Amino acid sequence: MKPTRRSWAEPFKIKVVEPVKMTTHEQRRRAIAEAGYNTFLLRSEDVYIDLLTDSGTSAMSDRQWAGMMIGDEAYAGSRNFYHLEEVVKAYYGYRYLIPTHQGRGAEHIISRVLIKPGDVIPGNMYFTTTRLHQELAGGRFVDVIIPEAHDPASLHPFKGNVDLDRLESVIREHGPQKIPYVSLAATVNMAGGQPISLENLRKVREITARHGIRIILDATRLAENAYFIQQREPGQQERPIAEIAREICSLTDGCTMSAKKDALANIGGFLAVNDPEIYDEARNLVVVFEGLHTYGGMAGRDMEAVARGIEEAFQDDHIRARVGQVLYLGEKLREWGIPIVMPIGGHGVFLDAKAFLPHLPQEVYPAQALAAAIYEDSGVRAMERGIVSAGRNRETGEENKPKLELVRLTIPRRVYTQAHMDVVAESVLAVYEERERVRGLRMVYEPRYLRFFQARFEQL
Ligand SMILES: *Cc1c(COP(=O)(O)O)cnc(C)c1O
């Protein structure tokens, strides 16, 4: 029999492997209890398939590893900095580069440079570190993402889009002088890796330009966003990913970037801007918080790995396979009727914990409990993106109650095979079939900042 469709596989072959430890159910039951039911507190050794995050966990290519060997570890003026600068100009198009140790270093600096106490920063849904740095600089984040982004069942193809009327009304309410910039993410991590469309971005540009307001892009997963535009937006099918990405950047005034995602590196980040005055300020601050302006907290070899990673990140074959693997896992879960955020995002599959565990109210942390249950079942490590991640209101001290209560299965780039994805899907199904046995949690330790990283829980 001839197959009815042609199979498709990753555009690479495996040259080095890292063996992983296999654990028993009893070992995992103990490990997750000792970790306070927080997957961030597990030892990686006790994890079989690690879908905690796609941040810094990607597999580098032989070309990137070769680049590490030509790291120029000079304190000042490393050759790898100049290579990175050249690559950032070529792929992102901004005029000035400020390297940082990772994305939050760039967020810290741009927030300090642009935000004054009392300012308001509209954005397409918050990201944890981005919003915290805006707040620490005295600003207040205001969500202007379209309402569909908060609805896990909505099939809107661009759930990262800005609600233009809402943006206009925020500008009217506060006045443009109170808005240093609009903070735009592509893709939107907290909405489930959802993209913003070119059409929407062009309109945001029109509105902000009318009021003299800048746009700062969170370019962490720009390549994935560009892929969705190529696949979904009318008239974009023939354009290379790199070209679409460049156009996105051209509609903004600068970007913060975590090189631990798209850029296929284990550490690194940068801030890039067009305005020479902002650059000057940022270059002054980077030496205080990160390192000299030609390394910003990165080793020379890391800057080389990032530069080469960016060149690989915008290759169409790479990004199709990367997002393709995420879609493979998501479609499998959906076929089995497991509630996930739709459409499937670019960097992970998000389980809808509210629908998965309807017997658990949000107060007993259903997503946190579900991530722990999946670990216990199979050693697959996921993470909570719900009420624990959302933290507390800084003024009232009350818990923020996000509409989305999710568990994120995040896929590292080029690390796992399709067989690993099958194991993950089957584990989620096994927990789903016994879902009424998953118990809620009580928080017994709560850190003051970004509590999801270190909070501890007990089973109810
Ligand atoms: C990871 C991430 C950041 C922060 O970057 P780090 O390198 O972890 O400091 C910022 N924005 C988004 C969308 C991210 O996913």
The ligand as an SDF file (V2000), in Angstrom:
LIG
                    3D

 15 15  0  0  0  0  0  0  0  0999 V2000
   11.9620   34.6190   28.7850 C   0  0  0  0  0  0  0  0  0  0  0  0
   11.2700   35.8430   28.4130 C   0  0  0  0  0  0  0  0  0  0  0  0
   11.7210   37.0940   28.8570 C   0  0  0  0  0  0  0  0  0  0  0  0
   12.8650   37.2550   29.8550 C   0  0  0  0  0  0  0  0  0  0  0  0
   14.0470   36.7820   29.3480 O   0  0  0  0  0  0  0  0  0  0  0  0
   15.1590   36.0800   30.2770 P   0  0  0  0  0  0  0  0  0  0  0  0
   16.2380   35.7460   29.3150 O   0  0  0  0  0  0  0  0  0  0  0  0
   14.5260   34.8720   30.8910 O   0  0  0  0  0  0  0  0  0  0  0  0
   15.5830   37.0760   31.3020 O   0  0  0  0  0  0  0  0  0  0  0  0
   11.0540   38.2130   28.4170 C   0  0  0  0  0  0  0  0  0  0  0  0
    9.9840   38.1280   27.5980 N   0  0  0  0  0  0  0  0  0  0  0  0
    9.5140   36.9450   27.1670 C   0  0  0  0  0  0  0  0  0  0  0  0
    8.3380   36.9050   26.2560 C   0  0  0  0  0  0  0  0  0  0  0  0
   10.1300   35.7760   27.5680 C   0  0  0  0  0  0  0  0  0  0  0  0
    9.6370   34.6080   27.1530 O   0  0  0  0  0  0  0  0  0  0  0  0
  1  2  1  0
  2  3  1  0
  2 14  2  0
  3  4  1  0
  3 10  2  0
  4  5  1  0
  5  6  1  0
  6  7  2  0
  6  8  1  0
  6  9  1  0
 10 11  1  0
 11 12  2  0
 12 13  1  0
 12 14  1  0
 14 15  1  0
M  END
$$$$
